[in-house]
Amino acid sequence: MKTLKRLALFVAALCALLAVAGPAAAQHEPFQHVPLPAELPPGVSVAQAQRLQAILDKFRFVEPLVVSKLKDNLYFAEGGVGRNTPNVGFVVGRTGVILVNNKNSIDAQKAVLAEIAKVTPHPVIANIMLHSEHESGVAALPGGLQIIAHQSAKRRMEVSTEADRVPPAYFPTRTVGNDETLTIDGVRVRLLQFAPGATDGDLIAYFPDQRVAFASSALVMNFPLASTVIHPELGGSVGGWMETAKGLLALDADTYVPDHGGLLTKEDLRTKLAFVQDRWNRVKAMVAQGKSLAEITAALPGPPDRDPTTLESMYAELQAQSK
């Protein structure tokens, strides 16, 4: 009986703590629900910064799978089991479905397939992989379909030892370079890599008729305003990320689908680029002054990074440029 009472008191105390701490504690993300920096990047208004922060605030790792129609025959699937990431899209063609990106588990992918079946009786006939990692849900797809990826992504998959690696039976059957336009089952898609951003295998799937771009890991809306996911060990770079953002902005698109989190407009993407560019400029100035990474980290205001790779990568890249 004493044990049960103690347990009840502990649960009550935990609930009270979460109620006081608010949504950020429930999400386990220290950068969410934080005040905007006192000094915004040049050209960014308070309203623009608040809108982008609101997209971050909305992100949850655990949320139900929701399928939304974006344009015409193009759909967006967000959320689901297995901590929900990454986002998935699909396009209904004349006789089949083109899947864009994959979930990070077979169960999560099966849930997406079940939702596709509610939209159309057509089978999945092609899969566009947007990166080399977190694609293990592809194993839920039927065998023999066309699997498309960037040439560098396929190379990474072939040597990967990660737990979520792509099964060899689902390695890409077709690789593309940095700018190729395909027509699959009557659906036109332009596949792009402007530069190695998060990794050297990232691919942008741009649907010009619908004016929608699936941005892969180039956009992740569960990172702070001035940082993003960068994998230097997979050929990624912050400089490449900024080039990618500029390339995305140059497209005739009005909707950008990030790898994680909610949809962005062109204005949202401009705001995101402005925050990253502003941090890059600040780091560049301090590197020129001979400051160390520790000094630069201490000098930059704002919430903690989800991980330090953006800042570390900026420092390493700018140090290399200064030599």
Residue pairs with C-beta under 8 A, 6 or more apart in sequence:
17 25
18 25
18 26
22 33
23 32
23 33
23 57
24 30
24 32
24 33
24 34
27 59
27 60
27 61
28 61
29 59
29 222
29 306
30 303
30 304
30 306
31 56
31 223
31 224
31 303
31 304
31 305
31 306
32 56
32 57
32 59
33 57
34 53
34 302
34 303
36 46
36 49
36 50
36 53
37 225
37 301
37 302
38 301
39 301
40 46
40 49
41 274
41 275
41 277
41 278
42 274
42 278
43 274
44 271
44 274
44 275
48 267
48 268
48 270
48 271
49 225
49 271
49 275
51 267
51 268
51 271
52 225
52 268
52 271
52 272
52 275
53 225
55 221
55 261
55 262
55 264
55 268
56 221
56 222
56 223
56 224
56 225
56 261
58 261
58 262
59 221
59 222
59 260
59 261
59 262
60 79
60 84
61 83
61 84
61 85
61 222
62 83
62 84
63 78
63 79
63 80
63 84
64 79
64 80
65 77
65 78
65 79
65 80
65 81
65 84
65 108
65 111
65 112
65 115
66 77
66 78
66 79
67 75
67 76
67 77
67 112
67 115
67 118
67 119
68 75
68 76
68 78
69 75
69 76
70 76
70 89
70 210
70 212
70 255
70 257
70 263
71 207
71 210
71 211
71 212
71 255
72 209
72 210
73 91
73 92
73 93
73 187
74 89
74 90
74 91
74 207
74 210
74 212
75 89
75 90
75 91
75 92
75 116
75 119
76 87
76 88
76 89
76 257
76 263
77 87
77 88
77 89
77 90
77 112
77 115
78 84
78 87
78 262
80 103
80 108
80 111
80 112
81 105
81 107
81 108
81 111
82 103
82 104
82 105
82 107
82 108
83 104
84 108
85 104
85 134
85 222
85 259
85 260
86 101
86 102
86 103
86 104
86 130
86 134
86 259
86 260
87 101
87 214
87 257
87 258
87 259
87 260
87 261
88 99
88 100
88 101
88 102
88 103
88 112
89 99
89 100
89 101
89 205
89 212
89 214
89 257
90 97
90 98
90 99
90 100
90 112
90 116
90 124
91 97
91 98
91 100
91 187
91 189
91 207
92 119
92 120
92 122
93 122
93 125
93 184
93 185
93 186
93 187
94 185
94 186
95 122
95 125
95 185
96 122
96 123
96 124
96 125
96 126
96 185
97 116
97 120
97 122
97 123
97 124
97 125
97 126
98 124
98 125
98 126
98 127
98 128
98 184
98 185
98 187
98 189
99 112
99 116
99 124
99 126
99 127
99 128
99 141
100 127
100 128
100 130
100 205
100 214
101 128
101 129
101 130
101 135
101 205
101 214
101 216
101 259
102 109
102 127
102 129
102 134
102 135
102 136
102 137
102 138
103 109
103 111
103 112
103 137
104 134
104 135
104 136
104 137
104 164
105 136
105 137
105 164
106 136
106 137
106 139
106 140
108 137
109 137
109 138
109 139
109 140
109 141
110 140
112 137
113 124
113 140
113 141
116 124
123 142
124 141
124 142
124 145
125 145
125 146
125 184
125 185
126 145
126 146
126 147
126 148
126 184
126 185
127 138
127 141
127 145
127 146
127 147
127 148
128 148
128 149
128 189
128 191
128 203
128 205
128 214
129 135
129 138
129 147
129 148
129 149
129 153
129 166
129 172
129 203
130 202
130 203
130 204
130 205
130 214
130 216
130 217
130 259
131 153
131 198
131 199
131 201
131 202
131 203
131 216
131 217
131 259
132 149
132 152
132 153
132 154
132 156
132 157
132 160
132 166
132 199
132 201
132 234
133 156
133 160
133 162
133 164
133 165
133 199
133 234
134 164
135 157
135 164
135 166
136 164
136 165
136 166
136 167
138 147
138 166
138 167
138 170
139 166
139 167
139 169
139 170
141 170
143 169
146 173
146 174
146 184
147 170
147 171
147 172
147 173
147 174
148 172
148 173
148 174
148 175
148 176
148 182
148 191
149 157
149 172
149 174
149 175
149 176
149 201
149 203
150 175
150 176
150 177
150 191
150 193
150 201
150 202
150 203
151 175
151 176
151 177
152 193
152 196
152 199
152 200
152 201
152 235
153 172
153 175
153 199
153 201
153 202
153 203
154 171
154 172
154 175
154 201
155 201
156 199
156 200
156 201
156 234
157 165
157 166
157 171
157 172
158 171
160 166
176 182
176 191
176 203
177 193
178 192
178 193
178 194
179 190
179 191
179 192
179 193
180 190
180 191
181 188
181 189
181 190
181 191
182 188
182 189
182 190
182 191
183 189
187 207
188 207
188 208
188 209
189 205
189 206
189 207
190 205
190 206
190 207
190 208
191 203
191 204
191 205
191 206
192 203
192 204
192 206
192 247
193 202
193 203
193 204
193 244
194 204
194 240
194 243
194 244
194 246
194 247
194 248
195 237
195 239
195 240
195 241
195 243
195 244
195 247
196 202
196 235
196 236
196 237
196 240
197 217
197 218
197 230
197 236
197 237
197 240
197 241
197 243
197 244
198 216
198 217
198 218
198 220
198 228
198 229
198 230
198 231
198 234
198 236
198 241
199 217
199 231
199 234
199 235
199 236
200 234
200 235
200 236
201 234
201 235
202 216
202 217
202 218
202 236
202 244
203 216
204 213
204 214
204 215
204 216
204 218
204 244
204 247
204 248
205 213
205 214
205 216
206 212
206 213
206 214
206 251
206 253
207 213
208 251
208 252
211 252
211 253
211 254
211 255
212 253
212 254
212 255
212 256
212 257
213 248
213 251
213 253
213 255
213 256
213 257
214 257
215 248
215 256
215 257
215 258
215 259
216 259
217 229
217 259
218 228
218 241
218 244
218 245
218 248
218 258
218 259
219 228
219 248
219 256
219 257
219 258
219 259
219 261
219 264
219 269
219 272
220 228
220 229
220 258
220 259
220 260
220 261
221 258
221 260
221 261
221 262
221 264
222 260
222 261
222 306
223 229
223 305
223 306
223 310
224 302
224 303
224 304
224 305
224 306
225 272
225 275
225 302
226 275
226 276
226 278
226 279
226 302
226 310
227 276
227 279
227 305
227 306
227 309
227 310
227 311
228 238
228 241
228 272
228 276
228 310
229 259
229 307
229 309
229 310
230 236
230 237
230 238
230 241
230 309
230 310
230 313
231 309
232 309
232 313
232 316
236 313
237 313
237 317
238 276
238 280
238 310
238 313
238 314
238 317
239 317
241 276
242 273
242 276
242 277
242 280
245 269
245 272
245 273
245 276
246 273
248 256
248 269
249 266
249 269
249 270
249 273
253 266
254 265
254 266
255 263
255 264
255 265
256 263
256 264
256 265
256 266
256 268
256 269
257 263
258 264
264 272
276 310
279 300
279 310
279 311
279 314
280 314
280 318
282 300
283 296
283 300
283 311
283 314
283 315
283 318
284 318
286 295
286 296
286 299
287 296
287 315
287 318
287 319
287 322
288 322
291 299
293 311
293 312
293 315
296 311
296 315
297 308
297 311
300 311
305 311
